[in-house]
Amino acid sequence: RQAMLVEQVLRFVDKGLCILTNERDSIRVADEAILLLLYAWNSAPVAGTDLSRSLLAVGRKFKFPIDISASKHLELTSTPPAVQSYTKDLAKLLDASLPVAKPLLEEHRAYHREP
């Protein structure tokens, strides 16, 4: 089942990469194009819902890959209470998204099994 999803993602990226490189007449845009295409894939809603793949997978929407904040850099150090708080929040989001994701996943698999 994972192989089918990987094939869908790769097919999407391949088609999008062909379009973007042909549009620019250069393969030099490949890095930016791949980031943009993966962002598009992850932000697209799951069939039959308004929920993005990233929201169901990790509990939040992904940031646009080329959004840059000049005013503040990402902080890579965290305090133990901040980590514990983050993991508790993430666990709550995961618990809330699993009941939604499971029926959608089963419906999606059933759709692909039918002729």
Secondary structure, 3 states (H helix, E strand, C coil): CHHHHHHHHHHHHHHHHHHHHHHHCCCCCHHHHHHHHHHHHHHCECCCCCCEHHHHHHCCCCCCCCCCCCCCCCCCCCCHHHHHHHHHHHHHHHHHHHHHHHHHHHHHHHHHHCC
